[in-house]
Amino acid sequence: MKSADFNPFSWDNSSKKVQSSVISLELQTENATRLNVSNLDDYIEIVIPISPPPSNTSNGSEHYFLKPNKLTVRRYYADLADVPVSIRLGVAKEETLVKILVKFASRPTTEDSDLNFTLKLTSKCGNVTKSEAKETLCIPEERIITVLPTEPSHIYIGLLLEESKNASKNSREKRSCFGHGRQRRSCVGVKDPPPKGILQTILPQYNPQTDVNYTLTITQSSCLYWSEEEEKWTSDGCKVDVGSNTTHLKCLCNHLTSFGGNFIQAPNPIDFDKVFTEFARLSESGNISVLVTIAFAFLIYFVALIFARRADKRDQSKIFPPPQINLVEEGTYYYDMVISTGVWRDSATTANVTMSIKGDNNEHDLITLQKHGDLQEVFSRGSINGFVLVTNESLGNLNEITLEHDNSGESPSWFVETVVIRDRQTEERWVFPINRWLALEKKTMGK
């Protein structure tokens, strides 16, 4: 017997169905020869541990009850296709008839459902004396039905509490909006529109005389084994035992191999009617400060988002292809140059900018990089600007560069970080770290 916390057979798509540990069971002879164990008359019981589900953060248990002849709908999302979904229902009342209507992807009605079941539940009830008062304690009998989704989708389960067929014939037959019998007048015809006023969510109130408490547990579980012939996980010859729970999956199989499975339990649903009701009484509950804090946080987020979007648009306006500067007519020798401007305040310049380059073989003076009247702002704050210099021959090893500006415009001062020049033909690079201000008021000049 071998056990692994991970799935060692994960290359097939069917491995997504395995969400538990993987257990391998084999029988061998004294010579370590594997025995083929299959098609047994009695099932072999295998218990597989399941990863613990997330802790429930709810501060109290929900109270679920059914009203006579009123359809209650619950929803569950089935993550896995072709994996059975078990619906476990229990009621705390003797001789109870509950009709279950199941529909995939949409809510069911009494006339429209994909599957329907009628369960007769017989709970054991008795009087219990507690603190001078007699209370009726019922142990609900739970029944399980199974549905099989063909694809991942929502499953809607409708619960309809029906009147007992053993009711007294002398009692007056209660009219209903469901079924094929005589209906109430309120169910027939067109009603007048509701009067204008304040919309208010009304939660159904529990009536102990007619309503029935119930428990509903929805799980998606399956017992799978790795088929070496088909090279995939399959459930042939295995089934889930009713003793499975949220911590251990109990499988019954008639053969031995590597086993795994999954057990997905439906989380507690959000009662939006209760949520909207609590919104209406925020001043009474004292939760208005929490709501204001959350709203303020969202407001700050959206304001920051607007400023960030404007900054992105400004950056996009600064993106343009590197301009080509012809140092000679009909040149065929190319240099790529990149100039980085600092991110400090007032680092950008509005002045006319020129540059001189001195190499071992040749030199060029007063190369215009920026002048008044250019359509795009070149040396802006935090920018990295590229240029293509075209000559007729190699300048050789670059020894010196000089950056100059005429101190014109509204903000002529300029902080230059680095200048990088690359020879396209030889792939040779020269890096000139400057990291200083070119400004009269800063009293710094550099080469």
GUFI-289604 format. One line per 10 residues: number of its first residue (from 0); their letters; for each residue y negated, z negated, x of C-alpha. Coordinates in Angstrom, 3 decimals, always signed. Layout:
NUM> A> Y/Z/X ~ ...
***
This chain:
0> MKSADFNPFS> +0.000/+0.000/+0.000 ~ -3.426/+0.975/+1.306 ~ -6.878/+0.250/-0.128 ~ -10.218/+1.880/+0.705 ~ -13.687/+1.013/-0.557 ~ -14.669/+4.683/-0.307 ~ -13.123/+7.909/-1.607 ~ -11.200/+9.640/+1.225 ~ -10.566/+12.710/-0.983 ~ -14.144/+13.743/-1.672
10> WDNSSKKVQS> -14.203/+17.488/-0.952 ~ -13.349/+18.526/-4.517 ~ -15.877/+18.381/-7.372 ~ -13.498/+16.158/-9.335 ~ -14.226/+13.348/-6.827 ~ -17.466/+12.629/-8.734 ~ -15.311/+11.008/-11.428 ~ -14.039/+8.346/-8.991 ~ -16.438/+5.398/-8.769 ~ -14.010/+2.638/-7.781
20> SVISLELQTE> -11.938/+1.722/-4.762 ~ -9.012/+4.021/-3.922 ~ -5.539/+2.489/-3.750 ~ -2.495/+4.311/-2.315 ~ +1.013/+3.207/-3.287 ~ +4.083/+4.679/-1.579 ~ +7.742/+3.706/-1.163 ~ +9.491/+4.525/+2.086 ~ +13.020/+4.244/+3.423 ~ +14.009/+2.434/+6.601
30> NATRLNVSNL> +13.402/+5.682/+8.480 ~ +9.813/+5.854/+7.150 ~ +10.782/+8.714/+4.849 ~ +8.623/+8.888/+1.743 ~ +10.400/+8.461/-1.598 ~ +9.337/+10.599/-4.532 ~ +8.548/+8.324/-7.488 ~ +7.585/+10.220/-10.652 ~ +8.320/+10.570/-14.385 ~ +9.354/+6.925/-14.788
40> DDYIEIVIPI> +10.376/+5.602/-18.206 ~ +8.275/+2.467/-17.756 ~ +4.686/+2.457/-16.584 ~ +3.612/+0.950/-13.270 ~ +0.612/-1.352/-13.680 ~ -2.132/-0.883/-11.052 ~ -5.272/-3.035/-10.965 ~ -8.234/-1.441/-9.157 ~ -11.418/-3.421/-8.357 ~ -14.703/-1.960/-9.546
50> SPPPSNTSNG> -18.097/-2.373/-7.914 ~ -20.008/-5.133/-9.729 ~ -22.547/-3.814/-12.252 ~ -26.249/-4.641/-11.806 ~ -27.220/-8.083/-13.036 ~ -28.696/-8.274/-16.503 ~ -32.353/-9.188/-16.259 ~ -32.720/-9.828/-19.976 ~ -33.916/-13.332/-20.843 ~ -31.910/-13.538/-24.052
60> SEHYFLKPNK> -29.144/-11.901/-26.062 ~ -29.902/-9.368/-28.781 ~ -28.838/-9.985/-32.368 ~ -27.119/-6.965/-33.922 ~ -26.257/-6.806/-37.606 ~ -25.352/-4.211/-40.230 ~ -26.882/-3.929/-43.663 ~ -24.731/-2.668/-46.555 ~ -24.855/+1.105/-47.069 ~ -27.516/+1.545/-44.382
70> LTVRRYYADL> -26.735/+3.754/-41.382 ~ -27.358/+2.183/-37.968 ~ -27.323/+4.560/-34.992 ~ -26.694/+3.674/-31.335 ~ -26.950/+6.078/-28.407 ~ -24.947/+6.350/-25.183 ~ -25.221/+8.870/-22.337 ~ -21.837/+10.097/-21.066 ~ -22.284/+10.945/-17.379 ~ -18.890/+12.590/-16.884
80> ADVPVSIRLG> -17.320/+15.513/-18.721 ~ -13.700/+15.387/-19.916 ~ -13.569/+11.609/-19.335 ~ -12.822/+9.496/-22.452 ~ -15.516/+7.243/-23.892 ~ -14.215/+4.045/-25.513 ~ -16.110/+2.474/-28.412 ~ -15.122/-1.159/-29.027 ~ -16.363/-2.589/-32.338 ~ -16.013/-6.089/-33.731
90> VAKEETLVKI> -17.504/-7.755/-36.843 ~ -17.765/-11.397/-37.801 ~ -16.620/-11.167/-41.425 ~ -13.290/-11.019/-43.213 ~ -12.061/-7.765/-44.782 ~ -14.861/-5.486/-43.615 ~ -14.914/-1.694/-43.890 ~ -17.075/+0.103/-41.297 ~ -17.441/+3.862/-41.133 ~ -18.155/+5.277/-37.669
100> LVKFASRPTT> -19.894/+8.653/-37.455 ~ -20.013/+10.297/-34.018 ~ -22.146/+13.297/-33.100 ~ -22.863/+14.837/-29.710 ~ -26.476/+15.569/-28.636 ~ -28.079/+14.656/-31.993 ~ -28.137/+11.888/-34.582 ~ -25.397/+11.940/-37.229 ~ -25.781/+11.636/-40.980 ~ -23.287/+10.858/-43.699
110> EDSDLNFTLK> -22.949/+14.598/-44.332 ~ -23.162/+15.874/-40.746 ~ -21.072/+14.458/-37.888 ~ -18.654/+15.763/-35.274 ~ -16.168/+12.895/-35.702 ~ -15.827/+10.139/-38.292 ~ -13.573/+7.088/-38.503 ~ -13.135/+4.343/-41.080 ~ -12.083/+0.978/-39.652 ~ -10.828/-1.988/-41.655
120> LTSKCGNVTK> -11.593/-5.117/-39.635 ~ -9.955/-8.433/-40.517 ~ -11.686/-11.250/-38.662 ~ -10.339/-14.802/-38.694 ~ -12.907/-17.145/-40.232 ~ -12.761/-20.861/-40.947 ~ -15.004/-23.847/-41.623 ~ -16.033/-25.928/-38.630 ~ -17.728/-29.314/-38.879 ~ -20.679/-29.610/-36.518
130> SEAKETLCIP> -23.323/-32.356/-36.663 ~ -22.710/-33.302/-40.319 ~ -23.032/-29.658/-41.381 ~ -20.220/-27.297/-42.099 ~ -20.493/-23.894/-40.483 ~ -18.242/-20.878/-40.819 ~ -16.906/-19.659/-37.484 ~ -15.451/-16.154/-37.295 ~ -13.418/-14.732/-34.462 ~ -14.095/-10.979/-34.675
140> EERIITVLPT> -11.206/-8.574/-34.496 ~ -12.145/-5.739/-32.172 ~ -10.965/-2.192/-32.688 ~ -11.228/+0.621/-30.155 ~ -11.736/+4.311/-30.794 ~ -11.939/+7.003/-28.119 ~ -13.973/+10.219/-28.020 ~ -13.872/+12.946/-25.368 ~ -17.158/+14.641/-24.342 ~ -16.753/+18.194/-23.026
150> EPSHIYIGLL> -19.985/+18.005/-21.007 ~ -22.456/+15.320/-19.880 ~ -24.610/+14.565/-22.916 ~ -25.843/+11.853/-25.267 ~ -23.357/+10.515/-27.785 ~ -24.822/+9.132/-31.022 ~ -22.685/+6.538/-32.835 ~ -23.593/+5.791/-36.443 ~ -22.303/+2.581/-38.079 ~ -22.191/+2.337/-41.868
160> LEESKNASKN> -21.124/-0.880/-43.556 ~ -19.261/+0.015/-46.744 ~ -18.638/-2.267/-49.680 ~ -15.157/-3.673/-49.912 ~ -12.860/-1.763/-52.253 ~ -11.450/-5.106/-53.451 ~ -14.713/-6.102/-55.090 ~ -14.517/-7.278/-58.684 ~ -14.476/-4.465/-61.211 ~ -16.568/-6.585/-63.591
170> SREKRSCFGH> -19.373/-6.733/-61.072 ~ -22.108/-4.210/-61.478 ~ -21.735/-1.222/-59.179 ~ -24.525/-1.169/-56.653 ~ -26.256/+2.155/-56.316 ~ -26.694/+3.689/-52.888 ~ -28.409/+6.585/-51.167 ~ -25.133/+7.518/-49.441 ~ -21.853/+8.886/-50.697 ~ -21.095/+10.984/-53.757
180> GRQRRSCVGV> -21.574/+8.324/-56.433 ~ -24.541/+7.585/-58.589 ~ -27.693/+7.228/-56.533 ~ -30.744/+5.044/-56.887 ~ -33.812/+6.567/-58.419 ~ -35.714/+5.977/-55.190 ~ -33.344/+8.394/-53.434 ~ -34.002/+11.277/-55.827 ~ -37.134/+13.335/-56.273 ~ -40.410/+13.365/-54.378
190> KDPPPKGILQ> -42.211/+10.147/-53.580 ~ -45.969/+9.751/-53.571 ~ -47.553/+9.773/-50.107 ~ -48.092/+6.306/-48.655 ~ -51.596/+4.887/-49.019 ~ -53.917/+5.141/-46.049 ~ -54.112/+2.062/-43.934 ~ -52.904/+0.493/-40.718 ~ -49.521/+1.667/-39.450 ~ -47.221/-1.277/-38.847
200> TILPQYNPQT> -43.630/-1.388/-37.644 ~ -41.478/-3.578/-39.874 ~ -38.319/-4.945/-38.322 ~ -35.325/-5.444/-40.627 ~ -34.712/-9.079/-41.469 ~ -31.267/-10.597/-41.320 ~ -29.803/-11.625/-44.686 ~ -26.788/-13.937/-44.173 ~ -25.573/-13.274/-47.729 ~ -25.098/-9.513/-47.333
210> DVNYTLTITQ> -25.531/-8.569/-43.677 ~ -22.692/-8.618/-41.138 ~ -22.986/-9.457/-37.437 ~ -21.248/-7.076/-35.094 ~ -20.553/-6.466/-31.419 ~ -20.436/-2.994/-29.885 ~ -19.304/-2.143/-26.367 ~ -19.322/+1.448/-25.107 ~ -17.577/+2.342/-21.854 ~ -16.453/+5.490/-20.107
220> SSCLYWSEEE> -13.341/+4.850/-18.048 ~ -10.379/+6.808/-16.750 ~ -7.437/+6.391/-14.382 ~ -7.112/+9.237/-11.903 ~ -4.758/+10.095/-9.060 ~ -5.018/+12.569/-6.196 ~ -2.750/+15.554/-6.722 ~ -1.673/+16.916/-3.346 ~ -0.409/+20.121/-4.976 ~ -3.620/+20.924/-6.877
230> EKWTSDGCKV> -5.952/+19.325/-4.297 ~ -7.995/+17.533/-6.961 ~ -8.227/+14.302/-8.960 ~ -6.367/+14.398/-12.291 ~ -5.253/+11.938/-14.971 ~ -1.809/+13.391/-15.784 ~ +0.709/+10.582/-16.239 ~ -1.932/+7.822/-16.184 ~ -3.867/+5.988/-18.865 ~ -6.306/+3.074/-19.103
240> DVGSNTTHLK> -4.912/-0.261/-20.227 ~ -6.808/-2.234/-22.877 ~ -7.029/-5.155/-20.432 ~ -9.642/-3.334/-18.301 ~ -13.059/-4.948/-17.947 ~ -16.282/-4.536/-15.975 ~ -14.792/-5.924/-12.734 ~ -11.247/-4.512/-12.692 ~ -9.739/-1.288/-13.985 ~ -6.113/-1.625/-15.122
250> CLCNHLTSFG> -4.168/+1.635/-14.967 ~ -0.698/+2.431/-16.299 ~ +0.992/+5.313/-14.451 ~ +4.522/+6.693/-14.312 ~ +4.325/+7.797/-10.654 ~ +3.041/+6.662/-7.241 ~ +0.229/+8.250/-5.190 ~ -3.460/+7.541/-4.411 ~ -5.233/+6.063/-7.427 ~ -8.879/+5.661/-8.401
260> GNFIQAPNPI> -11.026/+5.576/-11.494 ~ -14.370/+4.824/-13.056 ~ -15.722/+2.336/-15.535 ~ -19.224/+2.992/-16.898 ~ -20.530/+0.462/-19.396 ~ -23.474/+1.246/-21.638 ~ -26.581/-0.828/-20.752 ~ -28.453/-2.835/-23.346 ~ -30.641/-0.387/-25.314 ~ -34.409/-0.741/-25.562
270> DFDKVFTEFA> -35.508/-1.675/-29.050 ~ -38.744/+0.311/-29.314 ~ -39.490/-1.152/-32.747 ~ -39.627/-4.567/-31.124 ~ -41.752/-3.212/-28.269 ~ -44.336/-1.732/-30.632 ~ -44.378/-4.932/-32.664 ~ -45.124/-6.965/-29.524 ~ -47.999/-4.593/-28.729 ~ -49.561/-5.489/-32.075
280> RLSESGNISV> -49.506/-9.231/-31.241 ~ -50.626/-9.160/-27.606 ~ -53.419/-11.654/-28.225 ~ -50.942/-14.160/-29.667 ~ -48.224/-13.781/-27.026 ~ -50.616/-14.068/-24.067 ~ -49.294/-10.882/-22.420 ~ -52.595/-9.027/-22.667 ~ -53.493/-9.961/-19.071 ~ -50.327/-8.245/-17.839
290> LVTIAFAFLI> -51.159/-5.112/-19.826 ~ -54.739/-5.071/-18.486 ~ -53.458/-5.418/-14.899 ~ -51.036/-2.519/-15.314 ~ -53.708/-0.346/-16.957 ~ -56.154/-1.159/-14.142 ~ -53.548/-0.225/-11.512 ~ -52.945/+3.129/-13.237 ~ -56.724/+3.717/-13.408 ~ -57.110/+3.124/-9.653
300> YFVALIFARR> -54.177/+5.474/-9.022 ~ -55.709/+8.315/-11.048 ~ -59.147/+7.854/-9.429 ~ -57.550/+7.997/-5.967 ~ -55.608/+11.079/-7.093 ~ -58.856/+12.859/-8.047 ~ -60.488/+12.117/-4.672 ~ -57.332/+13.202/-2.807 ~ -57.231/+16.468/-4.752 ~ -60.874/+17.180/-3.897
310> ADKRDQSKIF> -60.146/+16.502/-0.218 ~ -57.197/+18.919/-0.361 ~ -59.430/+21.632/-1.801 ~ -61.984/+21.073/+0.969 ~ -59.239/+21.377/+3.574 ~ -57.955/+24.597/+1.983 ~ -61.427/+26.114/+2.184 ~ -61.365/+25.529/+5.956 ~ -58.149/+27.487/+6.492 ~ -58.734/+31.051/+7.693
320> PPPQINLVEE> -57.086/+33.388/+10.238 ~ -58.224/+33.045/+13.871 ~ -61.179/+35.380/+14.556 ~ -60.753/+37.939/+17.311 ~ -63.452/+37.934/+20.005 ~ -63.596/+41.107/+22.113 ~ -64.856/+40.267/+25.588 ~ -64.601/+43.956/+26.560 ~ -64.291/+47.190/+24.608 ~ -60.737/+48.377/+23.907
330> GTYYYDMVIS> -59.123/+45.411/+25.642 ~ -55.354/+45.027/+25.793 ~ -54.969/+41.564/+27.340 ~ -54.849/+38.630/+24.882 ~ -55.540/+34.902/+25.121 ~ -55.019/+32.360/+22.294 ~ -57.496/+29.461/+22.236 ~ -57.511/+26.321/+20.084 ~ -60.466/+23.881/+19.879 ~ -60.055/+20.468/+18.219
340> TGVWRDSATT> -63.050/+18.646/+16.679 ~ -63.066/+14.860/+16.357 ~ -62.589/+12.940/+13.127 ~ -65.513/+10.575/+13.693 ~ -68.576/+10.588/+11.476 ~ -71.003/+13.472/+12.241 ~ -68.416/+15.037/+14.595 ~ -68.994/+18.515/+13.098 ~ -71.765/+20.758/+14.404 ~ -74.100/+23.232/+12.707
350> ANVTMSIKGD> -75.528/+24.607/+15.972 ~ -74.868/+27.952/+17.623 ~ -71.921/+27.435/+20.005 ~ -71.064/+29.446/+23.122 ~ -68.464/+29.093/+25.850 ~ -67.993/+30.273/+29.434 ~ -64.624/+30.742/+31.179 ~ -64.036/+30.964/+34.949 ~ -60.747/+32.143/+36.427 ~ -59.461/+33.173/+39.856
360> NNEHDLITLQ> -59.703/+36.912/+39.041 ~ -62.642/+37.121/+36.642 ~ -65.078/+35.130/+34.469 ~ -66.959/+35.550/+31.183 ~ -70.216/+33.840/+30.230 ~ -71.831/+32.938/+26.894 ~ -68.940/+33.854/+24.590 ~ -70.218/+33.289/+21.033 ~ -67.915/+31.042/+19.001 ~ -70.240/+30.050/+16.105
370> KHGDLQEVFS> -73.622/+31.324/+14.980 ~ -75.869/+30.862/+11.990 ~ -74.938/+33.101/+9.104 ~ -71.166/+32.836/+9.460 ~ -69.422/+32.903/+6.081 ~ -67.127/+29.985/+6.923 ~ -67.794/+26.659/+8.546 ~ -65.967/+26.729/+11.885 ~ -66.308/+23.439/+13.739 ~ -66.058/+20.982/+10.819
380> RGSINGFVLV> -65.026/+17.337/+11.062 ~ -61.366/+16.923/+12.029 ~ -60.792/+20.693/+12.201 ~ -58.507/+22.595/+14.570 ~ -59.906/+26.115/+15.074 ~ -58.108/+29.051/+16.647 ~ -59.574/+32.091/+18.422 ~ -58.129/+35.254/+19.974 ~ -59.869/+36.379/+23.184 ~ -59.347/+40.035/+24.199
390> TNESLGNLNE> -59.957/+41.257/+27.788 ~ -58.882/+44.242/+29.845 ~ -57.002/+42.231/+32.495 ~ -55.740/+38.776/+33.367 ~ -58.344/+36.181/+34.336 ~ -55.820/+34.538/+36.641 ~ -55.605/+30.773/+36.877 ~ -58.324/+29.207/+34.696 ~ -60.376/+26.733/+36.676 ~ -63.296/+25.819/+34.439
400> ITLEHDNSGE> -64.694/+26.162/+30.919 ~ -68.174/+25.306/+29.662 ~ -69.071/+24.577/+26.006 ~ -72.742/+24.754/+24.996 ~ -74.816/+24.660/+21.804 ~ -78.558/+25.128/+21.122 ~ -79.004/+21.852/+19.171 ~ -79.994/+23.748/+16.006 ~ -79.203/+23.053/+12.360 ~ -79.158/+19.855/+10.348
410> SPSWFVETVV> -76.361/+18.187/+12.342 ~ -76.085/+19.734/+15.817 ~ -74.176/+16.911/+17.529 ~ -70.542/+17.753/+18.224 ~ -67.541/+15.680/+19.336 ~ -64.954/+17.855/+21.074 ~ -61.449/+16.508/+21.660 ~ -59.433/+19.231/+23.439 ~ -59.459/+22.927/+24.275 ~ -56.126/+24.720/+24.818
420> IRDRQTEERW> -55.903/+28.305/+26.126 ~ -52.619/+30.253/+26.274 ~ -51.870/+33.543/+27.984 ~ -49.781/+35.599/+25.519 ~ -48.333/+37.772/+28.244 ~ -47.157/+35.057/+30.669 ~ -46.884/+32.139/+28.151 ~ -48.922/+30.020/+30.592 ~ -51.075/+27.261/+29.045 ~ -54.178/+25.396/+30.191
430> VFPINRWLAL> -55.204/+22.155/+28.498 ~ -58.769/+20.844/+28.908 ~ -59.105/+17.269/+27.503 ~ -62.807/+16.710/+26.778 ~ -63.065/+13.772/+24.331 ~ -66.851/+13.419/+24.435 ~ -70.024/+14.132/+22.488 ~ -72.090/+17.254/+23.081 ~ -75.377/+15.874/+21.776 ~ -78.825/+15.066/+23.174
440> EKKTMGK> -79.093/+11.821/+21.210 ~ -75.759/+10.686/+22.723 ~ -77.017/+11.564/+26.221 ~ -73.649/+13.079/+27.171 ~ -72.869/+16.596/+28.299 ~ -69.551/+17.916/+29.549 ~ -67.654/+20.763/+31.104
***
